């Protein structure tokens, strides 16, 4: 049976001619597949064109764009429980899902080869219902969401610098993000357990654990285990931050690899957990991010996981 291929591409990241050339390089002397092309817009970042591609009979959808485009397309596939497979042609600044799934970065032909011929694996999709400006919005996520340093860093990043320096622009904004992040109390409910109070400046809830530059924040986060991993950070001051870096990079990083330990180290300033659902309320609104995109400020959100929601090559 002939596979019907759709390419959904973000024109702000590249042009169709470059994609056609990358696809041709990937195919080489082989028979070119029949491909239909769908372009995203500001009004439709991916959900609508994904719906149209499925309606046209697509079995394999290749998404050429950044994390926002990949998330938008995956959101529709998960929402309708589609059997169509997803391939990623990473063209963004973070390319977070692509990095976690080891899709080739900065090599368009290699990404096309992976998308056309790679093995397919199930990937969970997280869903967050978040209060923004007095209304509740529902969004899917593939990598991580949360408030604190990560969200502030995204909020403070200079867009012009990001266009020039890529993900390194986030490093430049880190100091301002640290200054903007203060420890706050918040209320958290995990699965069916009783609610309890936490304190921290950062809460990250993840389906995948790795970020740019090889940094792994949540080493046990697996994209197809049917669970969410979360991390609460509360370090204040140089000494506490040095201890946090040791815990994250040594105790829960290199040392675990060397000793082959399954245990994560928790401290007063670093706390890990796992859940299938979470509800969080804050005393005051905090900047909130979804897969590397700051979407506004919120005081309340709830999170669930949809296991094996999409199939990714």
C-alpha positions in Angstrom: 0.0 0.0 0.0 1.3 3.4 -1.0 1.9 5.8 2.0 0.3 9.2 1.7 2.8 11.8 2.9 2.0 15.3 4.0 4.6 17.9 4.8 3.4 20.6 7.2 5.9 23.5 7.2 6.3 26.8 9.0 7.3 29.4 6.4 8.9 31.6 9.0 11.6 28.9 9.5 12.4 28.0 5.9 11.0 28.0 2.4 9.4 25.2 0.4 12.3 25.1 -2.1 14.8 24.3 0.7 12.6 21.5 2.0 12.1 20.1 -1.5 15.9 20.0 -1.9 16.4 18.4 1.5 13.8 15.7 0.6 15.4 15.1 -2.7 18.8 14.6 -1.0 17.3 12.1 1.4 15.7 10.1 -1.4 18.8 10.1 -3.7 18.2 7.8 -6.6 15.2 6.2 -5.1 11.6 6.8 -6.3 10.2 10.1 -5.1 7.1 9.6 -3.0 3.9 11.6 -3.6 3.9 14.5 -1.2 1.2 17.1 -0.4 2.3 20.3 1.2 0.5 22.3 3.9 1.7 25.7 5.1 1.1 27.0 8.6 0.0 30.6 9.3 -0.1 32.8 12.4 -3.8 32.1 12.6 -3.3 28.3 12.2 0.0 27.2 13.7 -0.6 23.6 12.9 -3.9 22.2 14.2 -6.0 23.2 11.3 -3.6 22.0 8.6 -3.1 18.8 10.4 -6.9 18.2 10.3 -6.8 19.0 6.6 -3.9 16.7 5.9 -5.7 13.8 7.7 -8.9 14.5 5.8 -6.8 14.3 2.6 -5.7 10.8 3.6 -2.2 11.4 5.0 -0.7 8.4 6.7 2.7 10.1 7.5 2.9 13.7 8.5 6.3 15.4 8.4 6.4 18.6 10.5 9.1 21.1 9.4 9.4 23.8 12.0 10.1 24.5 15.6 8.7 23.2 18.8 5.5 25.3 18.5 4.7 23.8 15.1 5.5 20.2 16.2 3.3 20.7 19.3 0.4 22.2 17.3 0.3 19.2 14.9 0.8 16.6 17.6 -2.0 18.3 19.6 -4.5 17.6 16.8 -3.2 14.0 16.2 -3.6 13.3 19.9 -7.0 15.0 20.2 -8.5 12.8 17.5 -6.5 9.7 18.4 -5.1 9.5 14.9 -3.1 6.5 13.7 -1.1 8.7 11.3 2.6 8.7 12.0 4.6 11.8 12.7 8.1 12.7 11.5 10.1 15.8 12.6 12.2 18.0 10.5 13.6 20.3 13.2 14.0 23.9 12.2 13.5 25.8 15.5 15.7 27.3 18.2 15.1 24.6 20.8 13.9 21.5 18.9 13.3 20.0 22.3 11.3 16.9 21.2 13.7 16.2 18.4 16.6 16.3 20.8 15.0 14.0 23.2 14.2 11.5 20.4 17.7 11.9 18.9 16.3 13.2 15.6 19.2 14.8 13.6 19.5 18.5 14.2 20.9 21.0 11.6 20.9 18.3 8.9 17.7 18.5 6.9 18.4 15.5 4.6 19.3 13.3 7.6 16.1 14.4 9.3 14.1 13.5 6.2 15.8 10.0 6.1 14.8 9.4 9.7 11.2 10.7 9.1 10.8 8.5 6.0 12.6 5.3 7.1 13.0 5.4 10.8 11.3 3.1 13.3 8.0 4.3 14.9 7.6 4.6 18.6 4.7 5.7 20.8 5.0 9.0 22.5 2.9 10.3 25.4 1.2 13.7 25.2 0.6 15.8 28.2 -2.4 18.1 28.5 -2.6 21.2 30.7 -5.7 23.2 31.5 -4.3 26.6 32.5 -6.1 29.7 33.7 -5.0 32.8 31.7 -6.7 36.2 31.9 -9.8 34.8 33.7 -10.4 32.0 31.2 -9.2 28.4 31.0 -7.2 27.3 28.0 -6.4 23.7 27.2 -3.0 22.9 25.5 -1.0 19.8 24.7 2.7 19.5 25.5 5.3 17.1 24.4 8.4 18.1 26.5 7.7 20.2 29.6 5.7 22.9 31.2 6.0 25.0 34.3 6.7 28.3 36.0 9.9 29.8 37.4 13.4 30.2 36.0 12.6 28.4 32.8 9.6 30.5 32.0 11.3 33.7 33.1 14.3 32.9 30.9 12.1 32.5 27.9 10.2 35.7 28.7 13.5 37.6 29.1 15.2 36.3 25.9 15.9 38.9 23.2 14.2 37.7 20.0 16.8 39.3 17.7 19.6 37.6 19.6 17.8 34.3 19.4 17.6 34.7 15.7 21.3 35.2 15.5 22.6 33.0 18.3 20.0 30.3 18.5 19.5 28.6 21.9 22.6 30.3 23.3 20.4 33.4 23.6 18.7 31.8 26.5 22.0 31.7 28.4 22.2 35.5 28.1 18.9 35.9 29.8 19.6 33.5 32.6 20.8 36.2 35.0 17.6 38.2 34.6 15.6 35.1 35.0 17.3 34.2 38.3 16.6 37.8 39.6 12.9 37.5 38.6 12.4 34.1 40.3 11.6 34.2 44.0 10.5 31.3 46.3 6.7 31.2 46.6 4.3 28.8 48.4 2.0 26.8 46.2 -0.6 24.1 46.6 -0.2 20.8 44.8 -2.3 17.7 44.4 -0.7 14.6 43.0 -3.0 11.9 41.5 -5.5 10.8 44.2 -3.2 11.7 47.1 -4.2 14.5 49.6 -3.2 18.0 48.6 -0.1 19.5 50.2 1.8 22.7 50.3 5.2 23.2 48.6 7.6 26.1 48.4 9.9 26.8 45.4 10.7 29.3 42.7 10.5 26.7 39.9 8.2 23.9 39.1 8.8 21.9 35.9 6.5 19.0 34.8 8.0 16.9 32.0 7.3 14.2 29.5 10.9 14.5 28.3 13.8 15.6 30.5 16.6 17.0 28.2 17.1 20.6 27.1 19.5 22.3 24.8 23.2 22.0 25.2 22.9 18.4 26.6 21.4 19.6 29.9 19.1 17.0 31.4 16.8 18.4 34.1 14.7 15.4 34.8 16.8 12.3 34.0 14.1 9.8 34.6 11.5 11.4 32.3 10.7 8.9 29.5 8.4 10.0 26.6 6.5 6.7 26.5 6.1 5.6 30.1 2.6 6.9 30.7 3.8 9.1 33.6 4.9 12.7 34.2 8.0 13.6 36.1 8.2 16.9 38.0 10.9 18.9 39.6 10.7 21.6 42.4 13.6 23.9 42.8 13.9 26.3 45.8 17.6 27.3 46.0 18.4 30.9 47.1 21.9 32.3 47.4 25.2 31.2 46.0 25.8 28.4 48.4 22.4 26.8 47.8 22.7 27.1 44.0 26.1 25.4 44.1 24.6 22.6 46.1 21.7 22.4 43.6 24.1 22.2 40.6 26.1 19.4 42.4 22.9 17.5 43.0 21.6 17.8 39.4 24.9 17.4 37.5 26.8 15.0 39.8 24.5 13.1 42.1 21.6 12.8 39.5 23.9 12.9 36.5 27.4 11.5 36.1 27.5 9.7 39.4 24.3 7.7 38.5 25.8 6.8 35.2 29.0 5.6 36.8 27.3 3.6 39.6 24.3 2.6 37.5 22.0 3.6 40.3 18.3 4.0 39.8 17.8 6.3 42.8 17.4 10.1 42.4 18.9 12.3 45.1 16.5 14.8 46.6 17.6 17.7 48.9 16.0 20.6 50.6 16.4 22.6 47.4 15.8 19.8 44.8 12.7 17.7 44.9 11.6 15.1 42.2 8.3 13.3 41.9 6.2 11.3 39.4 2.5 11.4 38.7 -0.2 10.8 36.2 -2.0 14.0 37.1 -1.3 17.2 39.0 -3.2 20.2 40.1 -1.4 23.4 41.2 -2.6 26.7 42.6 -0.4 29.7 43.4 -1.1 32.8 45.6 -0.1 35.1 42.8 0.2 34.8 39.0 3.5 33.5 37.6 5.0 33.4 34.1 4.1 30.0 32.5 5.7 28.2 29.6 4.8 25.3 27.4 7.5 23.5 25.4 9.7 26.5 25.4 7.0 29.1 24.7 6.0 31.6 27.4 2.2 31.9 27.1 1.3 34.4 29.9 0.8 34.4 33.7 -1.3 31.9 35.7 -2.3 31.2 39.3 -3.8 27.7 38.6 -3.4 24.8 36.3 -4.0 21.1 36.1 -2.1 18.5 34.1 -2.8 15.0 32.8 -1.0 12.5 30.6 -2.4 10.7 27.5 -0.3 7.6 27.2 1.0 6.6 23.7 -1.1 9.4 22.2 1.0 9.8 19.0 3.4 7.7 16.9 6.7 9.3 16.0 9.4 8.1 13.7 
